[in-house]
């Protein structure tokens, strides 16, 4: 299964909605992460920090 295809579709849908795109930007989600080669090794810690801030419930 090629996850990059799914990430590409998700990226297109997010950037097509200006409010959702701003939400991602304001919460520190890097659009480069929509490519498996660019997902940081410490991604789990980034998501945990976002959850600790009260997001992604």
N, C-alpha and C positions, 0 to 999 in steps of 0.2 A: 504494500500500500504506500502510495506516495503522499506523505503528509504535506509537502510543499504545495500541492494542488489545493488542498483544503485551506491551508493558511492563506493562499492567494485569494481564494473566494472570500474568505472572512475579511481580509484586508480591503478588498474592493467594496464590500458591503459597509464596512465601518467608515471608509473615506467617502462613501456616497451620502452619508448622513452627517451633516456638519455638527450636530449636537453630540452625536456619539463620538465623532472624531475629536472634538474638543474635550470630551470627558476622558478619553484615552490620554490625550496630551497632558491635561491637568493632573492626571494621576500617575504620570511618569512611565506610561507604557510606550516603549520605543517601537516605532513601526518597522524598524529593521529586524525585529524579532519575528516577523512573519516569514522568515526564511530560516530553515532549520540550522543552517551553517552559522547563523548570527545570534542564535539564542545563547545567552550567557550561561556559564556553568553554575552560577549561583542564582539562577532563576527562581528556585524554590524559596530562597531567602527574600527575594524581591516581592514575591506574591505574599509571603507571610507578613512582611512589613506593611503591605497595602491592606491586608486583612486586619492587622492590628490598629490601623488608622480608622477602621470602621467601614471599609469598602469591601466589595466582593463577598457579601454575606450569602 
